[in-house]
Amino acid sequence: MDFIDEKIEQYAFDHTSEESDLLRRLEEETYQKLEIPHMTTGRVEAQLLKLLARLVGAQRILEIGTFGGYSALSMAEALPEGGTLVTCEMDPVAITFARKYFSESPHGKKITLLEGPALESIKTLTGSFDMAFIDADKENYSNYYEAVLPLIRPGGIDRGG
Ligand SMILES: C[S@@+](CC[C@H](N)C(=O)[O-])C[C@H]1O[C@@H](n2cnc3c(N)ncnc32)[C@H](O)[C@@H]1O
């Protein structure tokens, strides 16, 4: 379903910074190999996520819903050396796909992928996060929000995709 006029989408795309070559390749292969490829975040939203990460000076980010890894790698690019991103995914095909790209990227070492149902993975997490991106099954969004909120530091960002 299209919510935004095509011309506005195109304008936003054309005026958003280009992604890295690796992310472009990841997106292309996502469309060739994964089911429901339009679930990928894509350039415009991923660059916004990177901007938000930089604005809050993120050192630790949590993502719910890895899919092919586009948004995870994009946000990892915005993290400083020593920063970490935890991402949760339960689809084994997506997990294998994303891990391949994480291993190819110099930013992949910042990423920890937790396999299995996200609500279970979240229960294992401790410490605080500067930012969370909730982008998994929509029917669980309120559950994710409640589970993630106590993990976000005061002034951090908790956002749904
Ligand atoms: C919209 S896609 C995520 C897109 C991703 N952020 C990106 O930029 O490419 C949603 C993902 O959530 C995963 N997912 C759905 N339910 C889940 C659950 N209960 N636990 C973990 N992952 C789940 C799906 O397998 C799918 O890969």
The ligand as an SDF file (V2000), in Angstrom:
LIG
                    3D

 27 29  0  0  0  0  0  0  0  0999 V2000
   10.2920   -5.4780    8.4470 C   0  0  0  0  0  0  0  0  0  0  0  0
   11.4410   -6.7960    8.5570 S   0  0  0  0  0  0  0  0  0  0  0  0
   12.8540   -6.0160    9.2470 C   0  0  0  0  0  0  0  0  0  0  0  0
   13.5650   -5.1630    8.2300 C   0  0  0  0  0  0  0  0  0  0  0  0
   14.9610   -4.7690    8.6280 C   0  0  0  0  0  0  0  0  0  0  0  0
   14.9460   -3.8830    9.7870 N   0  0  0  0  0  0  0  0  0  0  0  0
   15.6920   -4.1440    7.4510 C   0  0  0  0  0  0  0  0  0  0  0  0
   15.9640   -2.9560    7.4410 O   0  0  0  0  0  0  0  0  0  0  0  0
   15.9730   -4.8670    6.4820 O   0  0  0  0  0  0  0  0  0  0  0  0
   10.7840   -7.7000    9.9390 C   0  0  0  0  0  0  0  0  0  0  0  0
   11.6670   -8.8800   10.3910 C   0  0  0  0  0  0  0  0  0  0  0  0
   11.2190   -9.2790   11.6830 O   0  0  0  0  0  0  0  0  0  0  0  0
   11.3540  -10.6700   11.7840 C   0  0  0  0  0  0  0  0  0  0  0  0
   10.4560  -11.1430   12.8430 N   0  0  0  0  0  0  0  0  0  0  0  0
    9.0890  -11.2490   12.8000 C   0  0  0  0  0  0  0  0  0  0  0  0
    8.6330  -11.6990   13.9710 N   0  0  0  0  0  0  0  0  0  0  0  0
    9.7070  -11.8620   14.7840 C   0  0  0  0  0  0  0  0  0  0  0  0
    9.8640  -12.2880   16.1310 C   0  0  0  0  0  0  0  0  0  0  0  0
    8.8010  -12.6200   16.8840 N   0  0  0  0  0  0  0  0  0  0  0  0
   11.1050  -12.3550   16.6440 N   0  0  0  0  0  0  0  0  0  0  0  0
   12.1900  -12.0020   15.8880 C   0  0  0  0  0  0  0  0  0  0  0  0
   12.0950  -11.5840   14.6170 N   0  0  0  0  0  0  0  0  0  0  0  0
   10.8790  -11.5120   14.0630 C   0  0  0  0  0  0  0  0  0  0  0  0
   10.9850  -11.1930   10.4030 C   0  0  0  0  0  0  0  0  0  0  0  0
   11.5170  -12.4900   10.2030 O   0  0  0  0  0  0  0  0  0  0  0  0
   11.5860  -10.1180    9.4940 C   0  0  0  0  0  0  0  0  0  0  0  0
   12.8600  -10.5110    9.0500 O   0  0  0  0  0  0  0  0  0  0  0  0
  1  2  1  0
  2  3  1  0
  2 10  1  0
  3  4  1  0
  4  5  1  0
  5  6  1  0
  5  7  1  0
  7  8  2  0
  7  9  1  0
 10 11  1  0
 11 12  1  0
 11 26  1  0
 12 13  1  0
 13 14  1  0
 13 24  1  0
 14 15  1  0
 14 23  1  0
 15 16  2  0
 16 17  1  0
 17 18  1  0
 17 23  2  0
 18 19  1  0
 18 20  2  0
 20 21  1  0
 21 22  2  0
 22 23  1  0
 24 25  1  0
 24 26  1  0
 26 27  1  0
M  CHG  2   2   1   9  -1
M  END
$$$$
